[in-house]
């Protein structure tokens, strides 16, 4: 018995000693090394033991990989640089990839490879920005911590060090507006539904699908604390919001004498959803700014960079240059009076969306009123228009070159790898000292993750050429080198991904049914490439053998894109048959079209990326009661279909989700084919419509059938979204 006790005491002693030694060793590790190790464990699991991290001194962000005995040593000047080094090891040596979605597995090799010789990476762009207000509505409104945790890891691995961080601001505003005498009922009614909050935050709409549940406000506040803690841990500088002048209309009664005005109605929303604006010249503006920033800093801390975006797709109170200058000066002064270190981050989208109004004189007046060094401009859609070239480098302000890449979270294969690389190279050569970063302002994630990885990789000097980088996309998607997979990716890059992203990028299946052209501007059917080129790429991909998750996705993604591309010709066959009076051909074409919908559904059901059930499940998960769950589901259904209170934005966020095609898009087309055939059989015309209004040269009587159909479809769409 004594021997047993002695043995137990020794075991306990050794365990305690081991713990003490481990803690002692950990104490010698820097916070950045510990953060990099924790990241490696999250993405590599037990195989993280194959790598070790070491922080090094460097005047700029840099990393290096080398073999140290049986382990790979990853050195970097901070946790973010070490993360980029880790990503290079995973992609280039392990031939694996970390997705921005948490449901995608990280398929590492059984035996972790060595690094035969030292490789290095040195940053060329000190700022790497990511996200857009809209991403928080089109992709991330229903995320909880597991999804955010993976995405933050993805950002770190790809070198992002300045993410937009606007989650949880409604909790701050609730506390602020209470100080001004508003009730919680008034405040929650001022907010929109969760998926529409980005446009409420950008002074576009109020109240739509509100009031916002208190459980949402509280839950998002807690989530924001987790997001910011992890982003800062990985050396990121989160961009938090500040007051831009948007106030609840009820403030006019609560604060006598306040001088507010209404911005113009956005996207034809009803008057009751119109936003109220407070000019910075009003003394209360600075007071509200102070209250908001102090409360936000108490809750979330600060990194001194604030996103303030005025007049996004709405007009200022006056277009006089002096007035614009006073507004921007007032905003900056309100920031600096609270935080002397404040830097204003402003998106340049307002200059793109209303080019005619924003003349160079007005832009210059607006920008010159802010001290140089105190503003950073996001050149929002450089793949389409480089504003920095048109404004003398934003008249001396620092700017970040941004690739937008996706509108509405739509599922179109698009984007131009080569054009982006050419433009970024041009900015590096000619952007001057004002050019301080690159990034992406994607509205939604879509289906083109590799183009964002390729974009962010261009912030670093790695010695890897363009063609070799494209080869590696194929290699890390399959887990091995395969000539056909590489040929597929090069065909896609050379012949398919050859145009900048456009608003409304869609397939005909996702478009409001009509006989010819587009019914609404929100669905753009033109392709920037010959669709035969995508089918050529698909034929190559079909020859690849393997079981990787990325191969599974690439196959489903390319097949469903091929179906949506080729469906347009079948719609034309139906229309031509209608004009020719060939009923049998009309029926044959309609059946083929609906059959293509079914074929697409088969492909969509193979991947989480295309799951309507997941989108709705995640929305309902935020509810604490059945009524709240139903509310969140309604909001989730609305944003991806009718969007708002009129047809103006219908299908803007169209996407190939299995349940959407099955229960929404296909049903609309079935109703359309039935309506046209019924009109044909009755000997009455069915006029091709563009929107629900009578086309020029047509009478109301001629359009009766088509207008009745459009009214029925609008009713169907709203019922599908559970709006009524």
C-alpha positions as CSV (number, residue, x, y, z in Angstrom):
1,X,0.0,0.0,0.0
2,X,2.9,2.4,0.9
3,X,4.4,1.7,-2.5
4,X,1.2,2.6,-4.3
5,X,1.0,5.9,-2.4
6,X,4.6,6.6,-3.1
7,X,4.1,6.0,-6.8
8,X,1.0,8.2,-6.9
9,X,2.9,11.0,-5.1
10,X,5.6,10.8,-7.8
11,X,3.1,10.9,-10.6
12,X,1.4,13.9,-9.1
13,X,4.8,15.6,-8.5
14,X,5.8,14.9,-12.1
15,X,2.4,16.2,-13.4
16,X,2.8,19.4,-11.4
17,X,6.4,19.8,-12.5
18,X,5.4,19.3,-16.2
19,X,2.6,22.0,-15.8
20,X,5.0,24.4,-14.1
21,X,7.6,23.9,-16.9
22,X,4.9,24.3,-19.6
23,X,3.7,27.5,-18.0
24,X,7.2,28.7,-17.7
25,X,7.9,28.0,-21.4
26,X,4.6,29.8,-22.3
27,X,5.7,32.8,-20.3
28,X,8.7,33.2,-22.7
29,X,6.4,33.3,-25.7
30,X,5.2,36.7,-26.9
31,X,1.5,37.4,-27.2
32,X,1.9,37.4,-31.0
33,X,3.5,34.0,-30.9
34,X,0.7,32.6,-28.7
35,X,-1.9,34.1,-31.0
36,X,-0.3,32.5,-34.1
37,X,-0.1,29.2,-32.3
38,X,-3.8,29.4,-31.3
39,X,-4.7,30.1,-34.9
40,X,-2.6,27.1,-36.1
41,X,-4.4,24.8,-33.7
42,X,-7.8,26.1,-34.9
43,X,-7.1,25.4,-38.6
44,X,-4.7,22.5,-38.3
45,X,-5.9,20.6,-35.2
46,X,-3.3,18.1,-33.9
47,X,-1.2,18.7,-37.0
48,X,-0.3,22.2,-35.7
49,X,2.5,20.4,-33.8
50,X,4.3,20.4,-37.2
51,X,4.9,24.2,-37.0
52,X,6.5,26.5,-34.5
53,X,6.4,30.3,-34.4
54,X,8.9,33.0,-33.6
55,X,8.5,36.7,-33.5
56,X,11.3,38.7,-35.2
57,X,12.2,42.3,-35.6
58,X,11.3,43.9,-38.9
59,X,10.6,47.5,-40.0
60,X,7.7,46.2,-42.1
61,X,5.4,43.3,-42.1
62,X,7.3,40.2,-43.2
63,X,7.6,36.5,-42.7
64,X,9.9,33.6,-43.4
65,X,9.6,29.8,-43.5
66,X,12.4,27.4,-42.8
67,X,12.9,23.9,-41.6
68,X,14.1,23.6,-37.9
69,X,14.7,19.9,-37.3
70,X,11.4,18.0,-37.6
71,X,9.3,21.2,-37.4
72,X,8.6,24.1,-39.8
73,X,9.7,27.4,-38.2
74,X,7.5,30.3,-39.2
75,X,8.9,33.7,-38.3
76,X,7.2,37.0,-38.5
77,X,7.2,40.5,-37.1
78,X,3.7,40.0,-35.6
79,X,0.9,37.5,-35.4
80,X,-0.7,38.7,-38.6
81,X,2.5,38.2,-40.6
82,X,3.1,34.8,-39.0
83,X,-0.5,33.9,-40.1
84,X,0.3,34.9,-43.7
85,X,3.4,32.7,-43.4
86,X,1.3,29.8,-42.1
87,X,-1.1,30.2,-45.0
88,X,1.8,30.0,-47.4
89,X,2.9,26.8,-45.8
90,X,-0.6,25.3,-46.0
91,X,-1.2,26.4,-49.6
92,X,2.2,25.9,-51.2
93,X,3.6,23.0,-49.3
94,X,0.6,21.1,-47.8
95,X,-1.5,21.8,-51.0
96,X,-4.5,22.6,-48.9
97,X,-6.7,25.6,-48.4
98,X,-8.6,27.3,-45.6
99,X,-12.0,28.4,-46.6
100,X,-13.7,31.5,-45.2
101,X,-16.7,29.3,-44.4
102,X,-16.5,27.2,-41.3
103,X,-18.4,24.2,-42.8
104,X,-15.7,23.6,-45.3
105,X,-13.0,21.1,-44.0
106,X,-9.3,21.9,-44.1
107,X,-7.9,18.8,-45.9
108,X,-4.3,18.6,-44.8
109,X,-2.0,15.7,-45.9
110,X,-1.4,12.7,-43.6
111,X,2.3,13.5,-43.3
112,X,3.1,17.2,-42.9
113,X,5.7,18.2,-45.5
114,X,9.0,19.9,-44.8
115,X,10.2,23.2,-46.2
116,X,13.3,22.3,-48.2
117,X,14.7,25.9,-48.3
118,X,13.9,29.2,-46.7
119,X,11.1,31.1,-48.3
120,X,10.2,34.7,-47.5
121,X,7.4,37.2,-47.9
122,X,7.6,41.0,-47.4
123,X,4.7,43.3,-47.5
124,X,4.3,46.0,-50.2
125,X,1.0,47.4,-49.0
126,X,0.9,48.3,-45.2
127,X,-3.0,48.3,-45.2
128,X,-5.1,45.3,-46.3
129,X,-8.7,46.2,-46.0
130,X,-11.8,43.9,-46.1
131,X,-15.6,44.1,-46.0
132,X,-18.4,46.4,-47.0
133,X,-21.4,47.6,-45.0
134,X,-23.5,45.4,-47.4
135,X,-21.6,42.2,-46.5
136,X,-23.2,42.4,-43.1
137,X,-26.6,42.1,-44.8
138,X,-26.1,39.8,-47.7
139,X,-23.7,37.3,-46.2
140,X,-23.2,37.7,-42.4
141,X,-26.4,38.8,-40.8
142,X,-27.1,35.4,-39.2
143,X,-23.6,34.4,-38.3
144,X,-22.7,33.4,-34.7
145,X,-19.3,33.0,-33.3
146,X,-18.2,29.8,-35.1
147,X,-18.7,31.4,-38.5
148,X,-17.0,34.6,-37.4
149,X,-14.1,32.7,-35.8
150,X,-13.3,30.9,-39.1
151,X,-13.7,34.0,-41.2
152,X,-11.4,36.1,-38.9
153,X,-8.9,33.3,-39.2
154,X,-9.3,33.4,-43.0
155,X,-8.7,37.2,-42.9
156,X,-5.5,36.8,-40.8
157,X,-4.2,34.0,-43.1
158,X,-4.7,36.3,-46.0
159,X,-3.1,39.2,-44.4
160,X,-6.1,41.4,-43.7
161,X,-5.3,43.9,-41.0
162,X,-8.1,46.5,-41.4
163,X,-11.5,44.9,-41.3
164,X,-14.8,46.8,-41.2
165,X,-16.3,46.0,-37.8
166,X,-19.8,47.4,-37.5
167,X,-21.6,44.6,-35.7
168,X,-23.4,45.5,-32.5
169,X,-23.6,49.3,-33.0
170,X,-27.4,49.3,-32.4
171,X,-26.7,48.5,-28.7
172,X,-24.6,51.6,-28.6
173,X,-27.2,53.7,-30.3
174,X,-29.9,52.4,-28.0
175,X,-28.0,53.8,-25.0
176,X,-27.3,57.1,-26.8
177,X,-30.9,57.7,-27.9
178,X,-32.2,56.9,-24.4
179,X,-30.1,59.9,-23.2
180,X,-32.2,62.1,-25.5
181,X,-35.5,61.0,-24.1
182,X,-36.5,58.3,-26.6
183,X,-38.1,55.1,-25.4
184,X,-36.8,51.6,-26.2
185,X,-40.0,51.1,-28.3
186,X,-39.2,54.2,-30.4
187,X,-35.5,53.2,-30.8
188,X,-36.2,49.7,-31.8
189,X,-38.8,50.8,-34.3
190,X,-36.3,53.2,-35.9
191,X,-34.0,50.2,-36.7
192,X,-34.7,48.0,-39.7
193,X,-34.8,44.2,-39.8
194,X,-31.3,42.6,-39.3
195,X,-30.5,41.9,-42.9
196,X,-31.4,45.4,-43.9
197,X,-29.3,47.2,-41.2
198,X,-26.4,48.0,-43.5
199,X,-28.8,50.4,-45.4
200,X,-30.1,51.8,-42.2
201,X,-26.5,52.5,-41.1
202,X,-25.8,54.2,-44.5
203,X,-28.7,56.6,-44.1
204,X,-30.8,54.9,-46.8
205,X,-33.9,53.5,-45.0
206,X,-35.4,53.5,-41.5
207,X,-38.0,51.2,-40.0
208,X,-38.3,48.6,-42.8
209,X,-39.3,45.3,-41.2
210,X,-38.7,46.7,-37.8
211,X,-38.9,46.9,-34.8
212,X,-35.7,45.2,-34.1
213,X,-36.0,42.6,-31.3
214,X,-34.1,43.4,-28.1
215,X,-32.6,39.9,-28.1
216,X,-30.9,40.7,-31.4
217,X,-29.5,44.0,-30.1
218,X,-28.1,42.3,-27.0
219,X,-26.8,39.2,-28.9
220,X,-25.0,41.3,-31.5
221,X,-23.3,43.4,-28.8
222,X,-21.9,40.3,-27.2
223,X,-20.8,39.0,-30.6
224,X,-19.0,42.2,-31.4
225,X,-16.9,41.9,-28.2
226,X,-15.7,38.5,-29.4
227,X,-15.1,39.7,-32.9
228,X,-13.0,42.7,-31.8
229,X,-11.0,40.7,-29.2
230,X,-9.9,38.1,-31.8
231,X,-9.3,40.7,-34.6
232,X,-7.0,42.7,-32.3
233,X,-5.3,39.6,-31.1
234,X,-4.3,39.0,-34.7
235,X,-2.9,42.5,-35.1
236,X,-5.9,43.9,-37.0
237,X,-7.1,47.4,-36.7
238,X,-10.9,47.2,-36.7
239,X,-12.8,50.1,-38.3
240,X,-15.7,51.0,-36.0
241,X,-18.5,53.3,-36.9
242,X,-19.1,56.9,-35.8
243,X,-22.0,59.4,-36.1
244,X,-22.7,60.5,-39.6
245,X,-25.8,62.6,-38.9
246,X,-28.5,60.0,-39.2
247,X,-31.0,60.4,-36.4
248,X,-34.5,59.0,-35.5
249,X,-37.3,61.2,-36.7
250,X,-38.7,61.1,-33.2
251,X,-35.7,63.1,-32.1
252,X,-37.4,66.2,-33.5
253,X,-40.0,66.0,-30.8
254,X,-37.6,64.9,-28.1
255,X,-35.2,67.8,-28.7
256,X,-37.0,71.1,-29.4
257,X,-35.2,73.3,-31.8
258,X,-33.1,70.6,-33.5
259,X,-32.6,71.4,-37.2
260,X,-33.1,68.2,-39.2
261,X,-33.9,67.5,-42.8
262,X,-35.1,64.5,-44.8
263,X,-32.8,62.9,-47.3
264,X,-34.3,61.9,-50.6
265,X,-36.3,58.7,-50.8
266,X,-33.9,55.8,-51.5
267,X,-34.8,53.2,-54.2
268,X,-38.5,54.4,-54.2
269,X,-39.1,53.2,-50.6
270,X,-42.3,54.6,-49.2
271,X,-42.1,58.0,-47.4
272,X,-42.5,56.4,-44.0
273,X,-39.1,54.7,-44.4
274,X,-37.3,57.9,-45.4
275,X,-34.3,58.9,-43.3
276,X,-33.8,62.0,-41.2
277,X,-30.4,63.9,-41.3
278,X,-28.8,66.3,-38.8
279,X,-26.3,68.7,-40.3
280,X,-23.0,69.0,-38.5
281,X,-23.5,72.7,-38.3
282,X,-26.2,72.0,-35.6
283,X,-24.5,72.2,-32.1
284,X,-26.2,69.0,-31.1
285,X,-24.3,67.1,-33.8
286,X,-21.0,67.2,-31.9
287,X,-22.8,66.3,-28.7
288,X,-24.3,63.2,-30.2
289,X,-20.9,62.3,-31.7
290,X,-19.3,62.6,-28.2
291,X,-22.0,60.5,-26.6
292,X,-21.8,57.8,-29.2
293,X,-18.0,57.5,-29.3
294,X,-17.6,57.5,-25.6
295,X,-20.3,54.9,-25.2
296,X,-18.9,52.8,-28.0
297,X,-15.4,53.0,-26.5
298,X,-16.7,51.9,-23.2
299,X,-18.3,48.9,-24.8
300,X,-15.8,48.0,-27.5
301,X,-12.6,50.0,-27.1
302,X,-11.2,51.9,-30.1
303,X,-8.4,51.7,-32.6
304,X,-9.0,55.4,-33.6
305,X,-10.1,54.7,-37.2
306,X,-13.8,55.4,-37.8
307,X,-16.0,54.6,-40.7
308,X,-18.2,57.6,-41.5
309,X,-20.1,57.6,-44.7
310,X,-22.4,60.4,-45.7
311,X,-24.7,60.6,-48.7
312,X,-24.4,57.1,-49.8
313,X,-26.8,57.1,-52.8
314,X,-28.7,60.0,-51.4
315,X,-28.1,63.8,-51.9
316,X,-26.6,66.2,-49.4
317,X,-28.7,69.2,-48.2
318,X,-26.8,71.5,-50.6
319,X,-24.5,70.9,-53.6
320,X,-22.7,74.2,-53.0
321,X,-18.9,73.4,-52.5
322,X,-18.8,75.7,-49.4
323,X,-21.7,73.7,-47.9
324,X,-20.0,70.4,-48.6
325,X,-16.8,71.6,-47.1
326,X,-18.5,72.8,-43.9
327,X,-20.2,69.4,-43.6
328,X,-17.0,67.3,-43.9
329,X,-15.1,69.8,-41.7
330,X,-17.9,69.5,-39.1
331,X,-17.8,65.7,-39.1
332,X,-14.0,65.6,-38.7
333,X,-14.0,68.2,-35.9
334,X,-16.7,66.3,-34.1
335,X,-14.4,63.2,-34.2
336,X,-11.2,65.0,-33.3
337,X,-12.8,66.8,-30.3
338,X,-13.5,63.4,-28.7
339,X,-10.5,61.4,-30.0
340,X,-7.5,63.5,-31.1
341,X,-6.1,60.5,-32.8
342,X,-9.2,59.9,-34.9
343,X,-8.8,59.0,-38.6
344,X,-11.8,59.2,-40.8
345,X,-12.3,56.3,-43.2
346,X,-14.6,57.3,-46.1
347,X,-15.8,55.1,-48.9
348,X,-15.7,56.7,-52.3
349,X,-18.8,54.9,-53.6
350,X,-20.8,58.2,-53.4
351,X,-18.5,59.6,-56.1
352,X,-19.2,56.6,-58.3
353,X,-22.9,56.2,-57.7
354,X,-23.6,59.8,-58.6
355,X,-20.8,60.9,-61.0
356,X,-22.8,63.7,-62.6
357,X,-23.4,65.5,-59.3
358,X,-20.1,64.9,-57.7
359,X,-18.0,67.2,-59.9
360,X,-14.3,67.6,-59.2
361,X,-14.9,71.0,-57.6
362,X,-17.4,69.5,-55.2
363,X,-15.2,66.5,-54.4
364,X,-12.2,68.7,-53.8
365,X,-14.1,71.0,-51.5
366,X,-15.5,68.0,-49.5
367,X,-12.0,66.4,-49.1
368,X,-9.9,69.6,-48.7
369,X,-11.8,70.5,-45.5
370,X,-10.3,67.5,-43.7
371,X,-6.6,67.7,-42.6
372,X,-4.2,65.6,-44.7
373,X,-3.3,62.5,-42.7
374,X,-6.7,62.4,-40.9
375,X,-8.7,60.8,-43.7
376,X,-8.3,57.5,-45.7
377,X,-10.4,57.0,-48.8
378,X,-11.6,53.6,-49.9
379,X,-11.4,53.7,-53.7
380,X,-14.4,51.4,-53.8
381,X,-14.6,49.7,-57.2
382,X,-11.3,50.2,-58.8
383,X,-11.8,47.3,-61.2
384,X,-14.5,49.5,-62.8
385,X,-13.4,53.1,-62.0
386,X,-10.2,54.3,-60.3
387,X,-11.3,57.5,-58.6
388,X,-7.8,58.2,-57.4
389,X,-6.7,58.8,-61.0
390,X,-9.5,61.3,-61.5
391,X,-9.0,63.3,-58.3
392,X,-5.2,63.9,-58.1
393,X,-4.9,61.0,-55.7
394,X,-7.9,62.2,-53.7
395,X,-6.3,65.6,-53.4
396,X,-3.5,64.4,-51.1
397,X,-5.4,62.0,-48.9
398,X,-4.3,58.4,-48.4
399,X,-6.3,55.8,-50.3
400,X,-6.9,52.1,-50.5
401,X,-7.3,50.4,-53.8
402,X,-10.4,48.2,-53.6
403,X,-11.9,45.4,-55.7
404,X,-15.6,45.2,-55.2
405,X,-16.1,41.8,-56.8
406,X,-19.7,41.0,-55.9
407,X,-23.0,42.7,-55.7
408,X,-25.8,41.4,-53.5
409,X,-24.2,38.0,-52.7
410,X,-25.1,36.8,-56.2
411,X,-23.7,33.5,-57.4
412,X,-22.2,34.4,-60.7
413,X,-18.7,33.2,-61.6
414,X,-17.1,36.5,-62.4
415,X,-14.1,38.8,-61.8
416,X,-10.9,39.3,-63.7
417,X,-7.7,38.0,-62.1
418,X,-5.4,39.5,-64.8
419,X,-7.1,42.9,-64.9
420,X,-6.9,43.2,-61.1
421,X,-3.2,42.3,-61.2
422,X,-2.6,44.9,-64.0
423,X,-4.4,47.7,-62.2
424,X,-2.7,47.0,-58.8
425,X,0.7,47.0,-60.5
426,X,-0.2,50.3,-62.1
427,X,-1.3,51.7,-58.7
428,X,2.0,50.5,-57.1
429,X,3.9,52.3,-59.9
430,X,1.9,55.5,-60.1
431,X,-0.1,55.8,-56.9
432,X,2.5,57.7,-55.0
433,X,2.8,58.1,-51.3
434,X,-1.0,58.4,-51.0
435,X,-1.4,54.7,-52.1
436,X,-1.3,52.8,-48.8
437,X,-3.3,49.7,-49.2
438,X,-5.4,47.2,-51.2
439,X,-8.6,45.5,-50.2
440,X,-12.0,44.3,-51.1
441,X,-15.4,45.9,-50.6
442,X,-17.4,42.9,-51.7
443,X,-21.2,43.2,-51.0
444,X,-21.5,39.5,-50.5
445,X,-19.3,36.5,-50.6
446,X,-20.7,34.9,-53.7
447,X,-18.9,31.9,-55.1
448,X,-15.5,33.3,-56.1
449,X,-13.4,32.9,-52.9
450,X,-10.1,32.4,-54.8
451,X,-10.1,35.8,-56.5
452,X,-10.1,37.5,-53.1
453,X,-7.2,35.3,-52.0
454,X,-5.4,36.2,-55.2
455,X,-6.1,39.9,-54.6
456,X,-4.8,40.0,-51.1
457,X,-1.7,38.0,-52.1
458,X,-0.7,41.0,-54.2
459,X,0.0,43.0,-51.1
460,X,3.1,40.8,-50.6
461,X,6.4,40.3,-52.5
462,X,6.7,36.5,-52.5
463,X,8.6,35.8,-55.7
464,X,5.6,33.7,-57.0
465,X,4.6,34.6,-60.6
466,X,1.0,34.9,-61.8
467,X,0.9,31.6,-63.7
468,X,2.5,29.7,-60.8
469,X,-0.1,31.2,-58.4
470,X,-3.0,30.0,-60.6
471,X,-1.4,26.5,-60.7
472,X,-1.4,26.5,-56.9
473,X,-5.1,27.3,-56.8
474,X,-5.7,24.0,-58.6
475,X,-3.1,22.1,-56.5
476,X,-4.5,23.2,-53.2
477,X,-8.1,22.6,-54.3
478,X,-7.2,19.0,-55.1
479,X,-4.4,18.2,-52.6
480,X,-2.0,17.2,-55.4
481,X,-0.7,18.3,-58.7
482,X,-3.0,17.4,-61.6
483,X,-2.4,18.7,-65.2
484,X,-6.2,18.8,-66.0
485,X,-7.1,20.7,-62.9
486,X,-4.4,23.2,-63.7
487,X,-5.7,23.5,-67.2
488,X,-9.2,24.0,-65.9
489,X,-8.1,26.9,-63.7
490,X,-6.1,28.5,-66.5
491,X,-9.0,28.2,-68.9
492,X,-11.2,29.9,-66.4
493,X,-8.8,32.7,-65.7
494,X,-7.9,33.2,-69.4
495,X,-11.3,32.8,-71.0
496,X,-14.1,33.1,-68.4
497,X,-13.0,35.4,-65.6
498,X,-12.3,38.2,-68.0
499,X,-14.6,41.1,-67.0
500,X,-15.3,43.2,-63.9
501,X,-18.3,42.4,-61.7
502,X,-21.6,44.1,-62.6
503,X,-24.7,44.9,-60.6
504,X,-27.4,42.4,-61.4
505,X,-25.1,39.7,-62.6
506,X,-27.6,36.8,-63.0
507,X,-28.9,33.9,-65.0
508,X,-32.2,33.9,-66.7
509,X,-33.5,31.3,-64.3
510,X,-33.2,33.8,-61.5
511,X,-34.7,36.7,-63.4
512,X,-38.3,37.8,-63.3
513,X,-39.9,35.9,-66.2
514,X,-40.5,37.8,-69.5
515,X,-40.2,37.0,-73.2
516,X,-37.1,39.0,-74.1
517,X,-34.3,41.0,-72.4
518,X,-34.4,41.9,-68.7
519,X,-37.6,42.7,-66.8
520,X,-35.7,44.7,-64.2
521,X,-32.3,46.3,-63.9
522,X,-31.5,44.0,-61.0
523,X,-30.8,41.1,-63.3
524,X,-28.2,41.6,-66.0
525,X,-28.1,38.7,-68.4
526,X,-25.1,39.7,-70.5
527,X,-22.0,37.7,-70.0
528,X,-18.5,39.1,-70.4
529,X,-17.3,36.0,-72.1
530,X,-18.4,33.4,-74.7
531,X,-20.4,30.8,-72.7
532,X,-18.7,28.1,-74.8
533,X,-15.5,28.9,-73.0
534,X,-17.0,27.9,-69.6
535,X,-18.3,24.7,-71.1
536,X,-14.8,24.0,-72.4
537,X,-13.4,24.5,-68.9
538,X,-16.1,22.2,-67.5
539,X,-15.2,19.5,-69.9
540,X,-11.6,19.6,-68.7
541,X,-12.7,19.6,-65.0
542,X,-14.9,16.6,-65.6
543,X,-11.8,14.6,-66.3
544,X,-10.2,15.3,-62.9
545,X,-10.4,12.5,-60.3
546,X,-10.4,13.0,-56.6
547,X,-12.5,13.4,-53.5
548,X,-11.5,16.8,-52.1
549,X,-14.2,19.1,-50.9
550,X,-13.0,21.9,-53.2
551,X,-13.2,19.6,-56.3
552,X,-16.7,18.8,-55.3
553,X,-17.5,22.5,-55.1
554,X,-15.7,23.4,-58.3
555,X,-17.7,20.8,-60.2
556,X,-21.1,21.8,-58.7
557,X,-20.3,25.5,-59.2
558,X,-19.2,25.2,-62.8
559,X,-22.0,22.8,-63.8
560,X,-24.7,25.0,-62.3
561,X,-23.1,28.1,-64.0
562,X,-23.2,26.2,-67.3
563,X,-26.9,25.4,-66.9
564,X,-27.8,29.0,-66.1
565,X,-25.7,30.2,-69.1
566,X,-27.4,27.8,-71.5
567,X,-30.9,28.4,-70.2
568,X,-31.0,31.8,-71.9
569,X,-31.1,30.2,-75.4
570,X,-34.0,28.0,-74.3
571,X,-36.0,31.1,-73.2
572,X,-35.3,32.5,-76.6
573,X,-36.6,29.4,-78.3
574,X,-39.9,29.7,-76.3
575,X,-40.2,33.4,-77.3
576,X,-39.5,32.7,-81.0
577,X,-42.0,29.9,-81.0
578,X,-44.6,32.2,-79.4
579,X,-44.0,34.8,-82.2
580,X,-44.2,32.1,-84.8
581,X,-47.4,30.7,-83.4
582,X,-45.8,27.3,-82.8
583,X,-47.6,26.0,-79.7
584,X,-45.9,22.6,-79.7
585,X,-42.4,24.2,-79.8
586,X,-43.6,26.6,-77.0
587,X,-44.5,23.6,-74.8
588,X,-41.2,21.7,-75.7
589,X,-39.1,24.8,-74.9
590,X,-40.9,25.4,-71.6
591,X,-40.5,21.8,-70.5
592,X,-36.8,21.9,-71.4
593,X,-36.3,25.1,-69.4
594,X,-38.1,23.7,-66.3
595,X,-36.0,20.5,-66.7
596,X,-32.8,22.7,-66.6
597,X,-34.1,24.1,-63.3
598,X,-34.3,20.5,-62.0
599,X,-30.8,19.7,-63.2
600,X,-29.5,22.8,-61.4
601,X,-31.2,21.8,-58.2
602,X,-29.4,18.5,-58.3
603,X,-26.0,20.3,-58.4
604,X,-26.9,22.8,-55.8
605,X,-27.9,20.2,-53.3
606,X,-24.3,18.9,-53.3
607,X,-22.8,21.9,-51.4
608,X,-23.6,24.0,-48.3
609,X,-22.8,27.1,-50.3
610,X,-26.1,26.8,-52.2
611,X,-28.4,25.9,-49.3
612,X,-31.6,27.9,-48.7
613,X,-32.2,25.7,-45.6
614,X,-28.9,26.7,-44.0
615,X,-29.7,30.4,-44.7
616,X,-33.1,30.1,-43.0
617,X,-31.9,27.8,-40.2
618,X,-29.2,30.3,-39.3
619,X,-31.7,33.2,-39.3
620,X,-34.2,31.3,-37.1
621,X,-31.4,30.4,-34.7
622,X,-31.3,34.0,-33.5
623,X,-34.9,33.8,-32.2
624,X,-35.6,33.3,-28.5
625,X,-39.3,32.7,-29.1
626,X,-41.2,31.1,-32.0
627,X,-42.5,34.6,-33.0
628,X,-38.9,35.9,-33.2
629,X,-37.8,32.9,-35.2
630,X,-40.6,33.6,-37.7
631,X,-39.6,37.2,-37.8
632,X,-36.0,36.5,-38.6
633,X,-37.0,34.0,-41.2
634,X,-39.2,36.6,-42.9
635,X,-36.3,39.1,-43.0
636,X,-34.0,36.4,-44.4
637,X,-36.4,35.5,-47.1
638,X,-37.1,39.1,-48.0
639,X,-33.5,40.2,-48.6
640,X,-32.8,37.5,-51.2
641,X,-36.1,38.0,-53.1
642,X,-38.3,41.1,-53.1
643,X,-35.8,43.1,-50.9
644,X,-38.1,46.0,-50.2
645,X,-41.6,47.4,-50.5
646,X,-41.7,47.7,-54.3
647,X,-40.4,45.9,-57.3
648,X,-37.4,48.2,-57.6
649,X,-34.9,45.9,-55.9
650,X,-36.6,42.6,-56.5
651,X,-34.0,39.9,-57.4
652,X,-31.1,42.2,-56.6
653,X,-29.7,39.6,-54.2
654,X,-30.6,36.7,-56.5
655,X,-28.6,33.6,-55.9
656,X,-28.6,29.9,-56.9
657,X,-29.8,28.4,-53.7
658,X,-31.4,24.9,-54.1
659,X,-34.7,25.9,-52.3
660,X,-34.9,29.2,-54.1
661,X,-34.7,27.5,-57.5
662,X,-37.1,24.8,-56.5
663,X,-39.8,26.9,-54.7
664,X,-39.3,30.4,-56.1
665,X,-37.6,30.8,-59.4
666,X,-38.9,27.6,-61.1
667,X,-42.4,28.3,-59.8
668,X,-42.3,31.8,-61.3
669,X,-41.3,30.4,-64.7
670,X,-44.0,27.7,-64.6
671,X,-46.6,30.4,-63.9
672,X,-45.2,32.5,-66.8
673,X,-45.2,29.7,-69.3
674,X,-48.8,28.8,-68.3
675,X,-49.9,32.5,-68.6
676,X,-48.3,32.9,-72.1
677,X,-49.9,29.6,-73.3
678,X,-53.2,30.7,-71.9
679,X,-53.0,34.0,-73.7
680,X,-52.1,32.2,-76.9
681,X,-55.0,29.8,-76.6
682,X,-57.4,32.7,-76.0
683,X,-56.1,34.5,-79.0
684,X,-54.9,37.5,-76.9
685,X,-51.5,39.1,-76.9
686,X,-48.9,38.7,-74.2
687,X,-46.7,41.8,-74.3
688,X,-43.1,41.6,-73.3
689,X,-42.7,43.8,-70.3
690,X,-39.8,45.7,-68.7
691,X,-41.1,46.4,-65.2
692,X,-44.8,46.5,-64.4
693,X,-45.6,49.6,-66.4
694,X,-47.1,49.8,-69.9
695,X,-44.4,50.0,-72.5
696,X,-44.2,52.8,-75.0
697,X,-46.4,52.2,-78.1
698,X,-48.6,49.7,-76.3
699,X,-52.2,50.1,-75.0
700,X,-53.5,49.0,-71.6
701,X,-55.7,46.5,-73.3
702,X,-52.8,44.9,-75.1
703,X,-50.8,44.6,-71.8
704,X,-53.7,43.3,-69.7
705,X,-52.5,39.7,-69.7
706,X,-48.9,40.6,-68.9
707,X,-49.8,43.1,-66.3
708,X,-52.1,40.7,-64.5
709,X,-49.3,38.1,-64.5
710,X,-46.8,40.6,-63.0
711,X,-49.4,41.5,-60.3
712,X,-49.8,37.8,-59.5
713,X,-46.1,37.3,-59.4
714,X,-45.6,40.2,-57.0
715,X,-48.2,38.7,-54.7
716,X,-46.6,35.3,-54.9
717,X,-43.2,36.7,-54.1
718,X,-44.4,38.5,-51.1
719,X,-46.2,35.5,-49.8
720,X,-43.0,33.4,-50.4
721,X,-41.1,35.9,-48.3
722,X,-43.8,35.7,-45.6
723,X,-44.4,39.4,-45.8
724,X,-48.1,38.8,-46.3
